[in-house]
Amino acid sequence: MRAFRLLLLASALALPGCVPDGPDEGGGMPKAPAPTLPFVHDGWPAERWAARLAGGDAASRADALGALAALGPLAAPWAAEIAACLADADEDVRWSAVEALGRLGPGAAPHAEALLARLEDASEGVRGAAARAAGLLGEAAARPLAARILNPDDPARDLARRAFAALGPAGSPAMGELGGGLASKDPMIVEDAAVALAGVGPPAVPFLEKGLADTRGWAVALSAGALARLGPEAAPAAGALVAALRLPGDARATAADALVAIGEAARPGLERAAADADPDVRAAAADALARLRR
């Protein structure tokens, strides 16, 4: 018990280590919420591991972060202490902090900005860990990741795409921004926006359907390709996809593929298109219907 009191005293004296930045509302340093349960790892309570983040050598801080990571979401009361270690001079400590925040999942949301900054860390290992952790943060990471995806000059675009894909439906807060990206003049941005929207799932169908109204055939093809990824869940866009059969080249071919991926819900529209006055539309619809029967 004496050793534990000494350890807490050391942290109060601001020994070198990870210390949360900024005052709280009362003007003092922020305080970690007191846990209501004795969270224990390797015989030590979580608050004792957290106290080690404020001092000691880098190896001790990394070990303490590993212990807190092992507690997963139960370590949420110490999220601020963990996040402070993201700026540590030691690469292993930064990597461990990123991993620990990722284990918190949405509980690390208040520290999303600091974690996402590690996507540009000097260490490749830390950058990769940050991408994995960002994909676990939930909705709080959606818009910041989308902003990176839509910025062609962002050095962490590839990592942001990977992280956003891991969000799944939690990426929905960024649908508006990504839908706007479909109108970009940059084909790379349009493709990445379409793929990201497909990863969100059914809620993104209206945004991709709007992309089918683009006057650029290649952009229509990218939206149609994203709808094809959704399969039957893209059924609400079947009418717009049938209309896209009137476009030449890749737009027509990809729209037909998407209609086949939708399945039986697309059959009525395809049957009408198979009687269209345009022979190219008829041929595309007939081919799609034949693939539906297989």
Secondary structure, DSSP 8 states (H G I E B T S, - for coil): -HHHHHHHHHHHTT-SS----S--TTSS-------SS--EETTEEHHHHHHGGGSS-HHHHHHHHHHHHHTGGGGGGGHHHHHHGGG-SSHHHHHHHHHHHHHHGGGGGGGHHHHHHGGG-SSHHHHHHHHHHHTTSGGGGHHHHHHHHT-TT-TTHHHHHHHHHHHGGGGGGGHHHHHHHTT-S-HHHHHHHHHHHHHH-GGGHHHHHHHTT-S-HHHHHHHHHHHHHHGGGGGGGHHHHHHGGGS-HHHHHHHHHHHHHH-GGGHHHHHHHTT-SSHHHHHHHHHHHHHHH-
